[in-house]
Amino acid sequence: MRKQAIATMMICGAVGVGGCGAGADAKGAPSESDVAETIETTTSALGAGAAPDSMWEGRFGGLETWLFAGQGLRASHCYYTLRMQADGNLVTYTPGNAQVVWTTNTEGGPKYVRFQWDGNFVIYDFAGRVAWATNNWAEDDTHIIMQDDGNLVQYAGDWAFWYSDTERGQRSAVCPNETLYKTVVYTRTNLPGSDYKYWNNVKDAYACGAICADESPTKGGQCRAFTYVESTKQCWLKNTTNITASSYTGATSGKLVTR
């Protein structure tokens, strides 16, 4: 994705409550008084030191999980890897990307995966059009697992209500020296502070998440989390996941985590 098409970048020299320090108000960031009015007293489940990657143990988890280009999910014994590609295709590979096990055949431009709160597993383009979906809904303890037998399975509790039907038997491999992120997302949540950069005029939270993914450590950047503020169309990039979250109406936040 061309970042120039969706945002204007501003570099931050300090860390503030909802943005990049004292100079942020002039650039349209929420002021401290605005933040005080909108942040509630409750603390999100995405608190300081929270580790959705260990909490969910290789599953898609949290309120929602999104996958952008370069992100994915690896089976616990490392033989199978689900990857979201830059061409918009979601693919399960064997080690070294040697063989395609399963694919959504959605190549043709940048897209992202959204495992939604309602249980539907959907691939969208950045105009919001659906490219592929399981069209299954189940709100109770829903998650997707890249299994060690090569099957990608969508569960509600212990009930498998969708699967890729690619079971090949249990396999294992030496785990690659590669960090594979997924983006765990919470709505109505602010991750204050630890900003190293922000972008103006960002279309939506999905574009913000894609910017963070494109500036992740695996791509030579430092983005580990983000907060998108809908009212200002600003995307705040953070260089750590160790942030205490607060409820913030009109904000969406995400953390890049591993399994």
C-alpha atoms as one frame of an Amber mdcrd trajectory, in Angstrom:
protein
   0.000   0.000   0.000   1.271   3.484  -0.800   1.200   5.355   2.483   1.302
   8.696   0.668  -2.165   8.001  -0.661  -3.811   7.661   2.718  -1.989   9.889
   5.167   0.289  12.828   5.836   3.123  12.008   8.222   4.223  14.056  11.241
   7.295  13.132  13.302   6.972  13.360  17.103   9.713  14.501  19.428   7.994
  13.780  22.746   5.425  11.514  24.299   2.099  12.975  25.391  -1.136  11.807
  26.943  -2.972  11.226  23.688  -0.346  12.189  21.182   3.134  13.609  20.728
   3.569  16.104  23.531   2.875  19.799  23.944   3.150  20.632  20.260   0.536
  18.089  19.259  -2.512  20.342  19.830  -1.496  22.641  17.001  -1.487  19.668
  14.644  -4.989  18.571  15.593  -4.257  15.999  18.271  -6.655  15.644  21.212
  -5.756  18.075  23.973  -5.397  16.904  27.558  -8.792  18.408  28.373 -10.356
  16.500  25.466  -8.769  13.306  26.676  -9.959  13.924  30.228 -13.518  14.313
  28.989 -13.542  11.160  26.889 -11.419   8.662  28.803 -13.561   6.736  31.249
 -12.414   5.463  34.619 -12.418   1.826  33.624  -9.315   0.121  32.306  -9.382
  -2.008  29.178  -8.465  -5.675  29.260  -5.518  -4.608  27.103  -3.579  -3.285
  30.099   0.061  -2.737  30.902   2.058  -5.848  30.298  -0.898  -7.630  28.709
   0.248 -10.303  26.301  -2.517 -11.344  23.928   0.033 -13.519  22.123   0.456
 -15.748  25.164  -3.141 -15.325  26.305  -4.472 -16.761  23.072  -1.614 -19.191
  22.411  -1.405 -19.004  18.641  -5.070 -18.267  18.047  -6.691 -15.204  16.643
  -7.861 -13.485  19.814  -8.965 -10.298  21.517 -12.015  -8.363  20.483 -10.907
  -8.670  16.855  -7.759  -9.773  15.067  -6.567  -8.339  11.766  -3.859  -9.536
   9.391  -2.081  -7.170   7.045   0.524  -7.901   4.390   3.463  -9.733   5.954
   1.464 -10.921   8.946   0.105 -14.384   9.635  -0.304 -17.324  11.941   2.000
 -20.306  12.438   1.072 -23.773  13.684   2.500 -24.568  17.107   5.002 -27.097
  15.676   5.966 -24.714  12.849   5.288 -26.897   9.826   2.353 -24.877   8.463
   2.165 -21.098   8.196  -0.769 -18.938   7.201   0.410 -15.749   5.474  -1.354
 -12.610   4.296   0.515 -11.582   1.154   1.069  -8.159  -0.378  -0.946  -9.219
  -3.429  -4.064  -9.713  -1.273  -3.930 -13.509  -1.198  -4.163 -15.468   2.068
  -2.123 -18.663   1.788  -1.153 -21.641   3.933   2.378 -22.827   3.169   4.656
 -25.693   4.135   8.150 -24.825   5.495  10.114 -22.370   3.396   6.937 -21.524
   1.434   7.762 -24.614  -0.608   4.209 -25.758  -1.214   0.789 -24.132  -1.178
  -1.632 -26.062   1.008  -4.608 -23.701   0.834  -5.406 -20.289  -0.614  -8.305
 -17.845  -0.810  -7.359 -16.886  -4.405  -7.885 -13.213  -3.608  -4.780 -11.791
  -5.270  -5.186  -8.584  -7.256  -4.327  -5.750  -4.874  -3.727  -4.973  -1.196
  -6.233  -6.424   1.256  -6.488  -7.336   4.913  -7.988 -10.118   6.987 -10.476
  -9.333   9.707 -11.564 -11.961  12.184 -14.639 -10.146  13.409 -16.278 -10.012
  16.822 -19.329 -11.794  15.350 -17.231 -14.804  14.282 -17.179 -14.020  10.572
 -13.743 -14.411   8.965 -13.471 -11.890   6.119 -10.952 -10.506   3.636 -11.569
  -6.882   2.636  -9.915  -4.492   0.243  -9.125  -1.010   1.520 -12.283   0.387
  -0.068 -14.268  -1.837   2.285 -15.357  -4.379  -0.325 -15.547  -8.036   0.671
 -13.185 -10.224  -1.345 -13.773 -13.464   0.554 -15.591 -14.629   3.693 -16.528
 -17.773   5.568 -20.022 -16.327   6.155 -20.231 -18.026   9.516 -21.294 -16.342
  12.728 -20.784 -17.518  16.292 -20.131 -15.005  19.059 -19.250 -17.354  21.917
 -15.489 -17.931  22.332 -14.759 -17.826  18.606 -11.215 -18.301  17.360  -9.251
 -19.634  14.404  -6.297 -21.998  14.721  -3.637 -22.942  12.200  -3.417 -26.574
  13.260  -0.407 -28.879  13.149  -2.279 -31.171  10.731  -2.503 -28.408   8.072
  -6.155 -27.626   8.676  -7.180 -24.014   9.304 -10.160 -24.305  11.647 -12.657
 -21.804  12.984 -14.010 -22.751  16.407 -16.743 -21.614  18.766 -15.586 -23.158
  22.002 -14.796 -26.749  20.996 -17.176 -26.741  18.028 -15.482 -26.492  14.614
 -17.920 -24.529  12.487 -15.625 -23.820   9.514 -12.412 -25.414   8.243 -10.202
 -25.308   5.159 -10.471 -29.107   4.749  -6.707 -29.471   4.279  -5.890 -32.006
   6.967  -2.627 -33.797   6.144  -1.694 -35.455   9.408   0.411 -34.084  12.228
   3.637 -32.492  11.014   6.454 -30.611  12.701   9.481 -28.652  11.553  12.305
 -26.557  12.940  10.763 -23.200  13.764  12.158 -20.488  11.460  14.059 -17.493
  12.782  11.226 -15.202  11.770   8.874 -13.035  13.798   5.339 -13.412  12.529
   2.935 -10.800  13.855  -0.812 -10.535  13.982  -2.708  -7.407  15.035  -4.982
  -7.756  18.069  -7.521  -4.927  18.037  -9.785  -3.307  20.614 -12.449  -0.725
  19.826 -13.256   2.218  22.125  -9.719   1.938  23.488  -6.821   4.374  23.783
  -3.152   3.435  24.196  -1.761   6.719  25.560   1.891   7.636  25.174   4.928
   5.890  23.658   4.230   7.598  20.312   7.145   7.976  17.951   5.194   9.235
  14.938   1.702  10.096  13.814  -0.099  10.416  10.523  -2.809  12.930   9.616
  -5.752  12.371   7.256  -5.848   8.599   7.667  -9.045   7.142   6.226  -9.881
   4.637   8.968  -8.498   2.273  11.591  -7.745  -0.382   8.953  -5.456   2.022
   7.086  -3.819   2.917  10.401  -3.231  -0.747  11.189  -1.717  -1.270   7.755
   0.697   1.623   8.320   1.801   0.110  11.628   2.258  -3.309  10.025   4.342
  -1.720   7.260   6.555  -0.062   9.885   6.881  -3.124  12.127  10.271  -4.429
  13.312  10.133  -7.219  10.716  10.188  -4.520   8.034  12.914  -2.434   9.626
  10.593  -0.109  11.556   9.599   0.227  15.187   5.793   0.162  15.284   4.433
  -2.293  17.861   1.042  -0.687  18.524  -1.277   2.057  17.296  -4.265   4.163
  18.222  -6.611   5.583  15.609  -8.774   8.574  16.609 -11.834   8.771  14.405
 -12.725  12.426  15.090  -9.321  13.745  14.002  -8.469  11.019  11.450  -5.100
  10.615  13.117  -3.048   7.460  13.420  -0.652   7.349  16.387   2.191   4.824
  16.108   3.778   3.426  19.275   7.109   1.682  19.751   6.058  -0.649  22.572
   3.151  -2.879  23.557   3.708  -2.287  27.266   1.068   0.442  27.563  -1.808
   0.729  30.008  -4.993   1.070  27.970  -8.029   3.163  28.816 -11.540   3.307
  27.455 -11.792   6.106  24.873 -14.946   6.608  22.839 -14.106   7.055  19.164
 -10.683   5.400  19.278  -9.507   2.011  18.018  -6.203   0.551  19.171  -4.159
  -2.460  18.216  -1.037  -4.296  19.272   1.286  -6.354  17.082   1.740  -9.682
  18.826   3.201 -13.080  18.051   1.671 -16.428  18.892
